[in-house]
Amino acid sequence: MDNRYPSLEINLKHLRSNIEVVRKKCEEQGICIAGVVKGATGLKEVAECFRDAGVQYIATSRMDQIVSLRKGGMNYPMMLIRVPMMSECSDIAEYVDCSLQSELTVIRAVNMEAKRRSRVHDIILMADLGDLREGFWDKEAFLDCAEYIEKELENIHLLGIGTNVGCYGSVLATNEKLSELVDLSKKVEERIGRKLEIVSGGATSSLMRIWDHDIPDGINQLRVGEGVLFARDLAVYYGYDMSMLHHDVFKLKAEVIEVKVKPTHPVGELAIDAFCRTPHYEDRGMRKRALVAIGRVDFGDLSDIFPKEKGITLVGCSSDHTILDVEDCERELVPGDIVEFDIDYGSLIYLSSTRTVNIRYI
């Protein structure tokens, strides 16, 4: 099976190194990390890397990934980081150690399921500080909910509070923004009469505060996925130096199935493509093109894969084919040759969950 293509190659040694570097850097500033495995579809081998590198939790947004890991023998604290559906409450009480929550009706339902199992379930209550995804916007209602959980729900433990920034509203994880969460945590502590164990200050986008050494006192957890899987976003979009991390944890390999010299502009009356779009085509005359046996079904969007070989450029793709311009390629490609691509977070989600892609660990 190692020779079946397309394949997703995962360097577990480099992944573990990345996790350990970020974990240590965070711990130096009093921060634990929940290792988010959703980008790699909760693959057991990836989750084991996070576990072995000493993260506080294995975290994902998908319940099925947690259940699969549990049934596969993963005995490690698990966190559900998407606020849950009501229909998931039974599984939450059964398989999840800690969940992010924002609806009291759901929290009550988890409490009932936990009671049936004679368990206490930990939650992090989410506050919306402006990114406008999950969490309480009304802060007085947030405080009331925290107090109600503390006093009325015997099988729910309010482990802490948290927020998300950057994922929907593109709000920056500034010191000032995260300080709002710290201020809110103090108000919760006053209301419930004890100290919270966790103040969860966001995801990979909050790592910029670690790199700048200005994360507010009081934040003690981040939920990190892309920051160790790729370590790309902070470098590309914000100019942070991530050179101490490996950027080659994941590699896509695809097999050439055709090489031909063809026109670069379609010939005939044009309409829409297979995805009901009207693409723009640049006429560059006759050029050598290669087809590789992989397409949007496998990797999602063409902009999320990057040919590694000099002289190969992406032209386009359909469901099952990707077209490459290989006119300037330094080697003479023939059917059966393998072309390698770097990928990013978006394509990884597809590639790691598609049955037609072979996963190989090195």
C-alpha positions, -999 to +999 in steps of 0.1 A: +000+000+000+030+024+004+033+025-033-004+035-040-010+070-052-021+097-045-005+096-011-002+119+019+032+115+035+033+125+072+067+130+090+058+121+126+093+129+139+091+165+125+055+169+138+065+158+173+095+182+172+071+211+163+047+203+191+075+201+217+091+234+206+057+252+208+047+235+240+080+245+257+078+280+244+043+283+258+051+267+291+079+293+297+051+319+298+027+298+319+006+285+290-005+249+285-017+238+250-046+217+239-033+199+207-059+202+180-060+172+156-090+182+135-068+194+106-055+158+102-090+144+107-081+130+141-057+104+127-046+082+156-009+084+147-011+122+147-030+122+180-003+100+195+023+125+185+005+152+204+001+129+234+037+119+235+048+155+232+030+163+264+000+185+255-027+191+281-055+177+259-061+161+226-086+184+210-109+184+180-142+199+168-156+165+156-172+140+180-167+111+156-129+117+158-129+115+196-151+084+196-127+068+171-097+076+191-113+063+223-123+031+207-088+028+192-073+028+227-065+065+232-067+069+270-058+106+273-077+138+282-100+147+253-115+181+245-143+189+222-137+224+208-169+230+187-198+238+210-218+206+208-251+197+192-279+186+215-277+152+198-241+148+210-248+151+247-248+114+254-214+109+236-200+139+254-207+124+288-193+091+276-162+100+257-152+136+263-133+150+293-138+187+286-160+206+262-164+242+251-200+253+258-222+283+251-258+272+255-273+265+289-299+241+275-271+219+261-251+222+293-281+210+313-285+180+289-248+171+294-253+174+331-282+148+329-262+124+308-232+127+331-254+121+361-267+089+345-231+077+343-221+090+378-195+113+362-186+149+364-180+166+331-156+196+327-167+226+306-151+258+294-178+285+290-172+306+259-174+343+256-177+362+223-153+391+224-160+403+189-151+376+164-188+368+163-187+330+162-196+310+194-200+324+229-220+347+250-222+383+237-242+395+267-216+394+295-241+397+323-259+367+309-225+350+308-219+357+345-254+345+354-248+312+335-215+306+352-231+311+386-260+288+377-236+261+366-216+264+397-246+263+421-271+241+403-254+215+381-238+188+403-224+168+374-209+198+355-176+214+366-169+249+354-133+243+346-128+277+331-138+302+304-125+308+269-128+327+237-121+324+200-106+351+178-096+352+142-115+322+128-146+340+115-144+377+121-106+379+116-102+398+149-066+400+160-055+383+192-041+415+206-029+419+242-059+443+247-084+418+233-071+389+254-070+411+284-108+414+281-110+377+287-088+379+318-110+407+332-141+386+325-125+356+343-120+377+374-156+387+374-166+350+371-143+342+400-159+369+421-194+355+412-187+319+420-163+324+449-133+304+437-105+305+411-110+291+377-085+264+365-085+274+329-086+307+310-084+296+273-072+324+251-078+312+216-061+292+190-030+294+167-036+331+160-030+337+197+005+323+194+017+357+182+013+368+218+037+340+229+062+350+202+060+387+213+062+377+250+032+399+258+003+374+265-017+388+294-012+374+328-041+351+336-043+334+302-031+298+308-042+278+278-042+279+240-058+255+215-031+249+189-034+230+156-021+248+125+007+264+145+024+230+148+010+211+119+023+237+094+036+267+113+027+287+081+000+312+089+019+334+113+049+335+091+031+341+058+004+366+069+020+383+099+057+381+093+066+360+124+098+340+124+088+303+126+121+290+113+126+269+144+098+247+133+096+221+105+074+231+075+075+197+058+054+176+081+030+169+053+038+161+016+014+151-012+025+128-040+005+122-072+011+101-102+014+114-138-012+097-161-007+118-193+019+141-209+010+160-241+016+192-259-017+211-261-032+246-266-034+266-234-068+281-243-098+258-247-110+254-283-147+259-289-177+278-276-172+282-238-198+278-211-192+267-175-169+241-160-178+210-139-184+232-108-207+257-126-179+283-128-167+304-157-129+303-154-105+327-171-080+311-195-047+327-206-036+319-241+001+310-240+002+290-272+011+254-273+028+240-242+036+207-226+011+196-200+009+167-176-022+153-159-018+138-124-044+115-109-058+137-082-084+164-081-107+186-061-124+156-045-091+148-029-076+182-019-104+208-021-091+239-037-062+242-062-048+272-043-041+249-014-014+227-031+020+238-043+043+219-067+077+214-051+096+209-084+111+239-102+095+245-136+061+229-127+031+252-123-006+246-117-030+252-145-063+239-133-082+209-120-115+190-121-129+165-097-103+138-104-076+154-126-051+182-120-034+199-150+002+209-147+023+231-170+056+212-173+071+230-203+099+243-182+103+212-160+139+202-157+131+165-161+112+148-189+080+136-172+063+104-184+033+085-172+041+067-139+063+095-126+055+110-092+051+147-087+054+161-051+034+190-036+035+210-004+001+215+011-016+237+036-042+234+063-072+235+039-060+207+017-049+186+046-084+184+059-095+168+026-065+146+020-065+131+055-102+122+053-104+109+017-105+071+013-088+074-022-056+090-007-031+066+008-016+078+041+020+069+047+040+077+079+077+083+079 
